Amino acid sequence: MPYYKITHLTRYTYATAVIDCTNQIMLYPVIDERLEVKNHSLNISYKPDIEVFVDYFGNRVGVFSVVKPHTELLIESTAEVITQPVLVPMDEEPAEEQWKHLQDIKYNAAFIDFFTGETVPDDMQNSLRGITNYGEKPLKNALVLSEYVYDNFTYKKGVTNIETPLDEIWGMKAGVCQDFAHMLLNMLRMAGIPARYISGYVCPKDTGVRGEGATHAWVEAYIPFYGWLGLDPTNNCIVTDGHVRIAVGRNFNDCTPVKGTYKGLGEHTLEVTVNIESNQPRKTAEPSALPTFNYVVKNSEVPVNSYRHYLDIQQQQQQQ
């Protein structure tokens, strides 16, 4: 069974002292039948008390505050987990019966949020009609849509940010893992298949996997008479024992790993590093250095709410 030790470091360095820094963290691995957490620890500057609650989607969420003046904030999450393989659906029920089941649950409180998509351009709707085949089962359609995103969108850094709307991503046919997930999420919902956004880590057995070295994003599609199945359009695969979830939601905003506000001037630097150790030897050589994300905000004269900067930063982080 694969074992992973995941260290996720987030460091804020401020140009001048800030106060009343309040943060929300979603860094707790999601425990289920395929993931066992052997140990999880959080080491945060100034040792604040962390209040933990479970949100509407079942995620563990931590909240803490640092009131006194400070010029640096370090959040270190270390998780040791063991993963199990995913059992792929047998998919034996007839297609007609499966599509009827999806219609029956469309207004069920547990699923209604995951059926609702965004407004999409007409040419995207037309393309989807050419891809979707309701004579086939929902699983087959979901796999075809995931492959379509992988084949027709270029993995390209720096062309999008967290506020890039769906129609622009569609027009550019480019982006990073958050954009690939955003696109597949809405294509599945347009096709009548419930879909939810996932934030987590991809723990590759080989180098070259898109999304390693930072938080990763993918999608889960609801397959009738089976349940939720993870699809990673960035890597064109069904999610298996190399993916570790830390949050589930309707979209990126429901799953942000770290976000917060503070009082003070806006100039600051953010550094993020994700390092993953494994008991599974890679087939190719390990990277020579830890992948580190750096982001500098220069706006020293205007007090800011740092959450706005954070939304941009999270998209940049996906690009590393």
Secondary structure, 3 states (H helix, E strand, C coil): CCEEEEEEEEEEEEEEEEEEEEEEECCCCCCECCEEEEEEEEEECCCCCCEEEECCCCCEEEEEEECCCEEEEEEEEEEEEEECCCCCCCCCCCHHHHHHHHHHCCCCCCCHHHHCCCCCCHHHHHHHHHHCCCCCCHHHHHHHHHHHHHHHCEECCCCCCCCCCHHHHHHHCEECHHHHHHHHHHHHHHCCCCEEEEEEEECCCCCCCCCCCCCEEEEEEEECCCEEEEEECCCCEECCCCEEEEEEECCHHHCCCEEEEEECECCEEEEEEEEEEECCCCCCCCCCCCCEEEEEECCCCCECCHHHHHHHHHHHHHCC
